[in-house]
């Protein structure tokens, strides 16, 4: 019987599997190195003729390195918060548990977009004729993602869990809702192609509050919770959110006196979660480090 895998960070990693995705990232690193060596060799082999396109010879391998490093940092790295990190963050908002988020993904995508726009701009001023216009158009088209992620970097990422419900701040939305007004919690794809937990709210829920913060966002009627940005194992977070939604008595551990061990310890989380709560999760994903 095939064992469930750990929750990936990106939709592409989820689609093709982590081993193949690791191979894709490694291949990009190798190709970036090859492109660098090739461009250096071309310039040294015929410096006189290559000098007019020196900008392109520098920009192309630089862009490839940026893309390869971005893929590695935003999909293969696993930032993990500790109980101390959560306790320090929670001290600023008494009455609950605050999971502070990271801006790594939008920051790296912004860097990649800036690198691509710069490369296309260099190509536009280097070549002539119709190709100059084509590369210029590509550079201009990247202004949208650049502005979008500049706006995104101004917004904090966080998840606040308390006995009444949860409050989430993400790329595009500040929202809060009571546990009893949550319809379902499922896995889906969020902004920047990341794997998120989709918290669907009951239609007409009185406790639901939202504030849309990004002009390019489309209202979808759900709250996205990004485990990768929060630095917690996605499977453990999914188990915890389902438990608090379905088992009212467990919500008392969210009063902020101490960090719930289920958010950080896979063995404790699996052992203390009823089967009717954990089965839909553990049939799809396995917590990192869990003995099953």
C-alpha positions as CSV (number, residue, x, y, z in Angstrom):
1,X,0.0,0.0,0.0
2,X,1.4,3.4,-1.0
3,X,2.3,5.6,2.0
4,X,1.0,9.2,2.0
5,X,3.6,11.8,1.3
6,X,4.4,15.0,3.3
7,X,2.5,18.1,2.2
8,X,4.5,20.0,-0.5
9,X,4.9,23.7,-0.8
10,X,4.0,24.2,-4.4
11,X,1.4,23.0,-6.8
12,X,4.1,21.7,-9.3
13,X,5.8,19.7,-6.5
14,X,2.4,18.3,-5.6
15,X,1.7,17.3,-9.2
16,X,4.9,15.6,-10.1
17,X,6.2,14.5,-6.7
18,X,9.0,15.7,-4.5
19,X,11.8,13.5,-5.9
20,X,11.1,14.6,-9.5
21,X,10.7,18.2,-8.4
22,X,14.1,18.1,-6.6
23,X,15.6,16.8,-9.9
24,X,14.0,19.7,-11.8
25,X,15.5,22.3,-9.4
26,X,18.9,20.6,-9.5
27,X,18.8,20.5,-13.3
28,X,18.1,24.3,-13.3
29,X,21.1,24.9,-11.1
30,X,23.3,22.8,-13.5
31,X,21.9,24.6,-16.6
32,X,22.6,28.0,-14.9
33,X,26.2,26.9,-14.3
34,X,26.5,25.7,-17.9
35,X,25.1,29.0,-19.2
36,X,27.6,30.9,-17.2
37,X,30.5,28.9,-18.5
38,X,29.3,29.1,-22.0
39,X,28.8,32.9,-22.0
40,X,32.2,33.4,-20.4
41,X,33.8,31.2,-23.0
42,X,32.0,33.0,-25.9
43,X,33.3,36.3,-24.6
44,X,36.9,35.2,-24.1
45,X,36.9,33.3,-27.4
46,X,36.0,36.3,-29.5
47,X,36.0,39.4,-27.3
48,X,35.8,41.9,-30.1
49,X,32.6,40.6,-31.7
50,X,31.0,39.7,-28.3
51,X,31.5,43.1,-26.7
52,X,28.3,44.7,-28.2
53,X,26.2,42.0,-26.6
54,X,28.1,41.9,-23.3
55,X,25.0,42.9,-21.4
56,X,23.1,39.9,-22.8
57,X,26.0,37.6,-21.9
58,X,25.8,38.8,-18.3
59,X,22.0,39.0,-18.0
60,X,21.1,35.6,-19.3
61,X,23.1,33.4,-16.9
62,X,22.3,35.8,-14.1
63,X,18.6,35.4,-14.7
64,X,18.9,31.6,-14.8
65,X,20.7,31.6,-11.5
66,X,18.0,33.8,-10.0
67,X,15.3,31.5,-11.2
68,X,17.1,28.3,-10.0
69,X,17.7,29.8,-6.5
70,X,14.1,31.1,-6.3
71,X,12.7,27.6,-7.1
72,X,15.0,26.1,-4.4
73,X,14.2,28.7,-1.7
74,X,10.5,28.8,-2.3
75,X,9.7,25.1,-2.7
76,X,12.4,22.9,-1.3
77,X,13.3,24.8,1.9
78,X,11.3,24.1,5.0
79,X,11.2,27.0,7.4
80,X,10.0,25.8,10.8
81,X,9.0,27.9,13.8
82,X,9.6,26.7,17.4
83,X,7.4,26.9,20.4
84,X,9.5,29.8,21.6
85,X,8.9,31.7,18.3
86,X,5.2,31.2,18.6
87,X,5.2,32.2,22.3
88,X,7.0,35.4,21.6
89,X,4.6,36.3,18.8
90,X,1.5,35.3,20.9
91,X,2.6,37.6,23.8
92,X,1.6,40.6,21.6
93,X,-2.0,39.4,21.2
94,X,-3.3,37.9,24.4
95,X,-6.1,35.4,24.3
96,X,-4.9,33.2,21.6
97,X,-2.0,31.6,19.6
98,X,-0.3,33.7,16.9
99,X,1.7,32.1,14.1
100,X,3.9,34.7,12.5
101,X,4.4,34.4,8.7
102,X,7.3,34.9,6.3
103,X,7.5,37.0,3.2
104,X,10.1,34.8,1.5
105,X,7.9,33.7,-1.5
106,X,6.7,37.1,-2.6
107,X,10.2,38.6,-2.1
108,X,11.9,35.9,-4.2
109,X,9.3,36.1,-6.9
110,X,9.7,39.9,-7.0
111,X,13.5,39.4,-7.4
112,X,12.9,36.9,-10.2
113,X,10.5,39.2,-12.0
114,X,12.9,42.2,-11.7
115,X,15.7,40.0,-13.1
116,X,13.6,38.8,-16.0
117,X,12.4,42.4,-16.8
118,X,16.0,43.6,-16.7
119,X,17.2,40.8,-19.0
120,X,14.4,41.6,-21.5
121,X,15.2,45.3,-21.3
122,X,18.9,44.6,-22.0
123,X,18.0,42.4,-24.9
124,X,15.6,45.1,-26.3
125,X,18.4,47.7,-26.4
126,X,21.0,45.3,-27.7
127,X,19.2,43.8,-30.7
128,X,17.6,45.7,-33.5
129,X,14.5,45.6,-35.7
130,X,11.3,43.7,-34.7
131,X,13.1,41.6,-32.0
132,X,13.8,44.8,-30.1
133,X,10.1,45.5,-29.9
134,X,9.3,42.0,-28.9
135,X,11.8,42.0,-26.0
136,X,10.6,45.5,-24.9
137,X,7.0,44.2,-24.8
138,X,8.0,41.2,-22.6
139,X,9.8,43.6,-20.2
140,X,6.7,45.9,-20.0
141,X,4.4,42.9,-19.3
142,X,6.4,42.1,-16.2
143,X,5.5,45.4,-14.6
144,X,2.2,43.9,-13.5
145,X,3.8,41.1,-11.4
146,X,6.4,43.5,-10.1
147,X,3.9,46.1,-8.9
148,X,1.7,43.3,-7.5
149,X,4.5,41.8,-5.4
150,X,5.7,45.2,-4.2
151,X,2.2,45.7,-2.8
152,X,2.3,42.2,-1.4
153,X,5.5,42.8,0.5
154,X,3.8,45.6,2.5
155,X,1.3,43.1,4.0
156,X,2.1,40.9,7.0
157,X,1.4,37.1,7.0
158,X,0.0,35.6,10.2
159,X,-2.6,33.2,11.6
160,X,-4.3,33.9,14.9
161,X,-6.1,31.0,16.6
162,X,-8.3,31.5,19.6
163,X,-11.2,29.7,21.3
164,X,-13.9,31.5,19.2
165,X,-12.3,31.1,15.8
166,X,-9.4,32.1,13.6
167,X,-8.0,35.2,12.0
168,X,-5.8,35.1,8.9
169,X,-3.7,37.7,7.1
170,X,-2.4,36.7,3.7
171,X,-1.3,38.1,0.3
172,X,-4.7,39.5,-0.5
173,X,-7.0,39.2,2.5
174,X,-7.5,39.9,6.2
175,X,-10.3,37.7,7.4
176,X,-11.7,36.2,10.6
177,X,-14.5,33.7,11.3
178,X,-15.8,31.6,14.2
179,X,-15.1,27.9,14.3
180,X,-18.8,27.0,14.1
181,X,-19.2,29.1,10.9
182,X,-16.5,27.2,9.0
183,X,-18.0,24.9,6.4
184,X,-14.9,22.9,5.4
185,X,-11.1,22.9,5.4
186,X,-9.5,21.4,2.3
187,X,-6.2,21.5,0.4
188,X,-5.9,23.8,-2.6
189,X,-3.7,26.1,-4.6
190,X,-3.3,29.7,-3.5
191,X,-1.4,32.8,-4.7
192,X,2.0,32.3,-6.1
193,X,1.2,28.6,-6.9
194,X,1.6,27.6,-3.3
195,X,-0.3,24.7,-1.6
196,X,-2.7,26.2,1.0
197,X,-5.5,25.2,3.3
198,X,-8.8,26.5,2.0
199,X,-11.1,27.5,4.8
200,X,-14.6,27.7,3.4
201,X,-17.1,29.9,5.3
202,X,-20.8,29.1,5.6
203,X,-22.9,31.4,3.4
204,X,-24.2,34.3,5.4
205,X,-22.1,33.6,8.4
206,X,-22.5,36.5,10.9
207,X,-19.1,36.1,12.4
208,X,-17.2,36.4,9.1
209,X,-15.3,39.6,8.6
210,X,-13.0,40.4,5.6
211,X,-10.9,43.2,4.3
212,X,-9.4,42.8,0.8
213,X,-6.0,44.4,0.7
214,X,-4.8,43.8,-2.8
215,X,-6.2,45.5,-5.9
216,X,-5.3,42.6,-8.2
217,X,-7.1,39.9,-6.1
218,X,-10.2,38.1,-7.1
219,X,-12.8,37.3,-4.4
220,X,-13.2,33.6,-4.1
221,X,-15.3,33.2,-0.9
222,X,-12.6,31.3,1.1
223,X,-9.7,32.0,3.5
224,X,-6.3,30.8,2.3
225,X,-4.0,29.6,5.1
226,X,-0.4,29.0,3.8
227,X,1.5,26.6,6.1
228,X,4.8,27.2,4.3
229,X,4.6,30.9,5.0
230,X,3.7,30.2,8.6
231,X,6.6,27.8,9.2
232,X,4.6,24.9,10.4
233,X,4.0,21.4,8.9
234,X,1.0,21.7,6.7
235,X,-0.4,18.3,7.7
236,X,-0.2,19.2,11.4
237,X,-1.9,22.5,10.8
238,X,-4.6,20.8,8.8
239,X,-5.2,18.3,11.6
240,X,-5.3,21.0,14.2
241,X,-7.8,23.2,12.3
242,X,-10.1,20.3,11.6
243,X,-10.0,19.3,15.3
244,X,-10.8,22.8,16.5
245,X,-13.7,23.0,14.1
246,X,-15.2,19.6,14.9
247,X,-14.4,19.2,18.6
248,X,-15.5,22.2,20.6
249,X,-13.8,21.1,23.8
250,X,-10.3,21.2,22.3
251,X,-10.6,24.9,21.6
252,X,-9.7,25.7,25.2
253,X,-6.1,24.9,24.4
254,X,-6.0,28.1,22.3
255,X,-6.3,30.5,25.2
256,X,-2.6,31.4,24.8
257,X,-1.4,29.9,28.1
258,X,1.0,27.6,26.2
259,X,1.6,26.6,22.6
260,X,-0.5,23.5,21.7
261,X,2.0,20.6,21.2
262,X,-0.1,19.3,18.3
263,X,1.1,22.2,16.1
264,X,4.8,21.1,16.4
265,X,4.9,17.4,17.4
266,X,3.7,14.9,14.8
267,X,3.5,11.9,17.2
268,X,1.5,13.9,19.8
269,X,-0.8,15.3,17.0
270,X,-1.6,11.9,15.5
271,X,-2.0,10.3,18.9
272,X,-4.4,12.9,20.3
273,X,-6.6,13.5,17.2
274,X,-9.7,11.3,16.9
275,X,-9.9,9.1,13.8
276,X,-13.0,10.8,12.4
277,X,-11.0,14.0,12.4
278,X,-7.6,12.7,11.2
279,X,-8.6,10.1,8.6
280,X,-9.4,12.5,5.7
281,X,-6.0,14.2,6.3
282,X,-3.7,11.2,7.0
283,X,-5.1,9.4,3.9
284,X,-3.6,12.1,1.8
285,X,-0.5,13.4,3.7
286,X,1.7,12.3,6.5
287,X,3.3,14.7,9.0
288,X,7.0,15.1,8.7
289,X,8.8,12.8,11.2
290,X,5.6,10.9,12.1
291,X,5.9,7.1,12.9
292,X,2.8,5.5,11.4
